[in-house]
Amino acid sequence: MNNRVVNLETFLKIVAWLCLAGIAFATLSPIGLRPTTGLSPSIERFGAFALVGALFAAAYPRYILFAALIVLGAAALFELLQVLEPSRHGRLFDASVKLAGGTCGLAAGLIFARLLRGR
């Protein structure tokens, strides 16, 4: 395996876990600490999980089921954990947006990883 590919996978693993931690903070912190972009919250949710899904799939292309479990499991778990924060609320619609974003991201990341390996 090319040394640059190994270095890229290591970098992607670090960035994927950091992004997931950032999403956890944004999702589970009090509403006043939640960062916003000015876009619709649904677009923010979809985009965040699409990004983390793509990162995990690209970082763990040989373990795509592991990546999917982490990304999609986090989407569901974070939504459920919001009921513990008084200023937040977990909703099925929000979870579905996160799951859709994560799924699209996982597919895109897997395609990226396979193209990279083909080089």
Residue pairs with C-beta under 8 A, 6 or more apart in sequence:
2 119
5 116
5 117
8 116
9 58
9 59
12 55
12 58
12 59
13 59
13 60
15 55
15 59
16 52
16 55
16 56
16 58
16 59
19 48
19 51
19 52
19 55
20 52
20 56
20 70
20 71
20 74
23 48
23 49
23 52
23 74
23 78
24 74
24 78
25 33
26 33
26 34
26 35
26 48
27 34
27 78
27 79
27 81
27 82
27 88
28 78
28 81
28 82
28 84
28 85
28 88
29 85
30 85
30 87
30 88
31 87
31 88
32 87
36 44
37 44
39 47
41 94
42 94
42 97
45 94
45 97
45 98
45 101
46 97
46 98
46 100
46 101
46 104
47 101
48 98
48 101
49 71
49 75
49 97
49 98
49 99
49 100
49 101
49 102
49 105
50 101
50 102
50 104
50 105
50 108
51 105
52 71
52 74
52 102
52 105
53 67
53 71
53 101
53 102
53 103
53 104
53 105
53 106
53 107
53 108
53 109
54 105
54 106
54 108
54 109
54 112
55 105
55 109
56 67
56 70
56 71
56 105
56 106
56 109
57 64
57 67
57 68
57 105
57 106
57 107
57 108
57 109
57 110
57 112
57 113
58 109
58 110
58 112
58 113
58 116
59 67
59 109
60 66
60 67
61 109
61 110
61 113
61 114
61 117
64 106
64 110
67 106
67 109
68 102
68 106
71 102
71 105
71 106
72 99
72 102
72 103
72 106
74 102
75 95
75 98
75 99
75 101
75 102
76 95
76 98
76 99
78 98
79 90
79 91
79 94
79 95
79 98
80 90
81 90
82 88
82 89
82 90
83 89
83 90
